Amino acid sequence: MPTVAVIGSGPSGLATAKALAEHGVAPVVFDAAPDIGGMWGGPGRGAWSSYARTNLSHYSCAFSDYPWPAGTDIFPMRRSIIDYLRGYVRAFGLLPRLRLSTVVEYVEPAGAQGWRVTVFDGAKRETLAFDNVVVATGVFTRPHVPPFEGLNAFQGKIYHAADCYSDEVNRRNFGGKRVLIVGAAFSGTEIAGQLQEVAQEVTVGLRNPMWFVPRWISPWEGAPRYPADLVFYTRRPDNPLQTRPREYLRQIGGDPGEACADLAFDDLATAPLTVVTSDDFLPLVASGRVKAKRSRAFAFDEKGVLYADGSRADLDAVVMCTGYASALPFLCPDVQATLEFDPGDQLQPILTHKQVFHPKLPGLFFAGYYRGPYFPIMELHGRWIARVVSGEIPPPALAQMAAGVEIERTIRNRRPRPQFPHGDYVRLADGLAREIGVYPEGPEVADLAPRLAEAPVVSAQFRLRGPHAKPELARRTIASTPAPLLDGAT
Ligand SMILES: Cc1cc2nc3c(=O)[nH]c(=O)nc-3n(C[C@H](O)[C@H](O)[C@H](O)COP(=O)(O)OP(=O)(O)OC[C@H]3O[C@@H](n4cnc5c(N)ncnc54)[C@H](O)[C@@H]3O)c2cc1C
């Protein structure tokens, strides 16, 4: 069987390792960190806030044949993801495959011999040969702060969202302070809610209006509340999130302009559609406990911030909730160039076919390496890689891969850039499932037709048929997943 190095033991790396093992390929999984779990592992591991809950319900943060135990919180605390992943490692015998506390320092092609991989475990540096390499290092790697005029002159403290990882740290850093949070997306709104409990004043600065949707929503007026992901992610052709997004987002999340004029949309027709999960941001702004300030630009002087409208505010601290950049320092420069790697591109750092393959880099694969990775997609990437590596199916044809790279280039050049360049999660998942023969269709699943058409698309739907199907488990998981849009008409 071919040899495979998997770089990263976050959800993407573990799902890939499990899929490879399922196909009889024994990978070696390297991770620089001392424990599995990737960004869910704790402070300093990318985007992390240990005391926050997941944005998606656990039904969506799950792999196809490893459901969460009954009784799990619908939105688990983030640290629970680690327990879930540890259980996954145990259940599928992945422990012997892991080489933790081992940094992959360099990866370069070795011609017909595959790939040379140099690793360092703190004591020993070795160069190993592998037929294949899977990069599963995640896209939320390094805190990213864009250049702001005058920021160097600011005499207060400057933090990034990644620094706000516990109540204790927040109390110490922000107690009694006047704080500006730059960015009102997932981290900015969450951190605003946390800091307003300890800070003297919290202002959230944003450039463009956004929609704020709570974790629990009523899909239609008078309906019970369901996790938003279970309402959004269905195959219904009349899914209102696709057909009339702005009207629908206002209905389920409220009009941001009613909380504060600075959050109002000026022109619904042209504003980019940015959706943020937040339970308390709009109520906090409406109550005045958090201020929102819209500004085309943010500049700083010694004492505070200068807004584009000429107003200013004194500050003690700034928290940059300006996202994360990805990094591929271990890939040799030629490979980076072939991938058209742009570390400054937070949305689409590399150009690959379907986020997995590159026509000029046989034996190199990516798993979960796209903006907004969801568990089902990471797993489908891993399953596709496993089928190809094990020789069960051929890789896509060169011309197909080249066309795929061009599609990615078109997406990269699109202006204005969408919040998530690979957009519609359901279509993305279904497309991958078709590639590997696990799309739920045909006589084996005919009795499930209404559920498949209207129920949330969870990963178990991709274990109903095809290679390594586990139909009984998949059916049980699907039956136990609430299906809000089957409960009544919208
Ligand atoms: C704020 C925030 C909230 C999120 N909330 C959710 C949510 O609620 N639900 C959800 O499904 N998704 C959520 N996500 C998406 C999240 O990114 C994915 O769930 C997931 O963590 C991505 O997994 P990954 O394995 O691709 O990458 P990561 O989790 O980042 O893991 C990458 C691993 O690679 C290792 N690594 C990197 N470089 C090297 C090297 N050179 N050598 C060895 N090891 C290396 C790292 O140590 C790390 O362990 C959220 C993301 C963010 C930023």
The ligand as an SDF file (V2000), in Angstrom:
LIG
                    3D

 53 58  0  0  0  0  0  0  0  0999 V2000
  -13.7810   31.5680   15.4230 C   0  0  0  0  0  0  0  0  0  0  0  0
  -14.1030   30.2910   14.6910 C   0  0  0  0  0  0  0  0  0  0  0  0
  -15.2120   29.5500   15.0780 C   0  0  0  0  0  0  0  0  0  0  0  0
  -15.5210   28.3430   14.4040 C   0  0  0  0  0  0  0  0  0  0  0  0
  -16.6300   27.6720   14.7960 N   0  0  0  0  0  0  0  0  0  0  0  0
  -16.9570   26.5330   14.1400 C   0  0  0  0  0  0  0  0  0  0  0  0
  -18.1090   25.7730   14.5480 C   0  0  0  0  0  0  0  0  0  0  0  0
  -18.8470   26.1380   15.4560 O   0  0  0  0  0  0  0  0  0  0  0  0
  -18.3670   24.6140   13.8910 N   0  0  0  0  0  0  0  0  0  0  0  0
  -17.5730   24.1780   12.8590 C   0  0  0  0  0  0  0  0  0  0  0  0
  -17.8430   23.1250   12.3100 O   0  0  0  0  0  0  0  0  0  0  0  0
  -16.4980   24.8760   12.4610 N   0  0  0  0  0  0  0  0  0  0  0  0
  -16.1690   26.0360   13.0710 C   0  0  0  0  0  0  0  0  0  0  0  0
  -15.0630   26.7190   12.6770 N   0  0  0  0  0  0  0  0  0  0  0  0
  -14.2820   26.2110   11.5270 C   0  0  0  0  0  0  0  0  0  0  0  0
  -13.0160   25.4490   11.9960 C   0  0  0  0  0  0  0  0  0  0  0  0
  -11.9450   26.0530   11.3550 O   0  0  0  0  0  0  0  0  0  0  0  0
  -13.0710   23.9870   11.6590 C   0  0  0  0  0  0  0  0  0  0  0  0
  -14.1020   23.4000   12.4420 O   0  0  0  0  0  0  0  0  0  0  0  0
  -11.8230   23.1540   11.9520 C   0  0  0  0  0  0  0  0  0  0  0  0
  -11.1710   23.4410   13.1410 O   0  0  0  0  0  0  0  0  0  0  0  0
  -10.7990   23.1940   10.8490 C   0  0  0  0  0  0  0  0  0  0  0  0
  -10.0400   22.0320   11.0580 O   0  0  0  0  0  0  0  0  0  0  0  0
   -8.6720   21.7370   10.3740 P   0  0  0  0  0  0  0  0  0  0  0  0
   -8.2880   20.3950   10.8240 O   0  0  0  0  0  0  0  0  0  0  0  0
   -8.7850   21.9880    8.9190 O   0  0  0  0  0  0  0  0  0  0  0  0
   -7.6580   22.8470   10.9260 O   0  0  0  0  0  0  0  0  0  0  0  0
   -7.1480   23.1560   12.3970 P   0  0  0  0  0  0  0  0  0  0  0  0
   -8.2020   22.8600   13.3830 O   0  0  0  0  0  0  0  0  0  0  0  0
   -6.6270   24.5510   12.3510 O   0  0  0  0  0  0  0  0  0  0  0  0
   -5.9240   22.1320   12.6200 O   0  0  0  0  0  0  0  0  0  0  0  0
   -4.7070   22.2440   11.9220 C   0  0  0  0  0  0  0  0  0  0  0  0
   -3.6160   21.4790   12.6680 C   0  0  0  0  0  0  0  0  0  0  0  0
   -2.4420   21.4850   11.8510 O   0  0  0  0  0  0  0  0  0  0  0  0
   -1.3090   21.5850   12.6960 C   0  0  0  0  0  0  0  0  0  0  0  0
   -0.1730   22.0970   11.9300 N   0  0  0  0  0  0  0  0  0  0  0  0
   -0.1100   23.2570   11.2320 C   0  0  0  0  0  0  0  0  0  0  0  0
    1.1080   23.3800   10.6610 N   0  0  0  0  0  0  0  0  0  0  0  0
    1.8240   22.2860   10.9950 C   0  0  0  0  0  0  0  0  0  0  0  0
    3.1450   21.8390   10.7020 C   0  0  0  0  0  0  0  0  0  0  0  0
    3.9600   22.5470    9.9220 N   0  0  0  0  0  0  0  0  0  0  0  0
    3.5580   20.6700   11.2210 N   0  0  0  0  0  0  0  0  0  0  0  0
    2.7330   19.9190   11.9970 C   0  0  0  0  0  0  0  0  0  0  0  0
    1.4760   20.3060   12.3030 N   0  0  0  0  0  0  0  0  0  0  0  0
    1.0190   21.4650   11.8100 C   0  0  0  0  0  0  0  0  0  0  0  0
   -1.7620   22.5360   13.7920 C   0  0  0  0  0  0  0  0  0  0  0  0
   -0.9640   22.3680   14.9670 O   0  0  0  0  0  0  0  0  0  0  0  0
   -3.2020   22.0980   13.9980 C   0  0  0  0  0  0  0  0  0  0  0  0
   -3.3010   21.1420   15.0240 O   0  0  0  0  0  0  0  0  0  0  0  0
  -14.7230   27.9070   13.3240 C   0  0  0  0  0  0  0  0  0  0  0  0
  -13.6070   28.6640   12.9400 C   0  0  0  0  0  0  0  0  0  0  0  0
  -13.3090   29.8350   13.5930 C   0  0  0  0  0  0  0  0  0  0  0  0
  -12.1300   30.6310   13.1260 C   0  0  0  0  0  0  0  0  0  0  0  0
  1  2  1  0
  2  3  1  0
  2 52  2  0
  3  4  2  0
  4  5  1  0
  4 50  1  0
  5  6  2  0
  6  7  1  0
  6 13  1  0
  7  8  2  0
  7  9  1  0
  9 10  1  0
 10 11  2  0
 10 12  1  0
 12 13  2  0
 13 14  1  0
 14 15  1  0
 14 50  1  0
 15 16  1  0
 16 17  1  0
 16 18  1  0
 18 19  1  0
 18 20  1  0
 20 21  1  0
 20 22  1  0
 22 23  1  0
 23 24  1  0
 24 25  2  0
 24 26  1  0
 24 27  1  0
 27 28  1  0
 28 29  2  0
 28 30  1  0
 28 31  1  0
 31 32  1  0
 32 33  1  0
 33 34  1  0
 33 48  1  0
 34 35  1  0
 35 36  1  0
 35 46  1  0
 36 37  1  0
 36 45  1  0
 37 38  2  0
 38 39  1  0
 39 40  1  0
 39 45  2  0
 40 41  1  0
 40 42  2  0
 42 43  1  0
 43 44  2  0
 44 45  1  0
 46 47  1  0
 46 48  1  0
 48 49  1  0
 50 51  2  0
 51 52  1  0
 52 53  1  0
M  END
$$$$
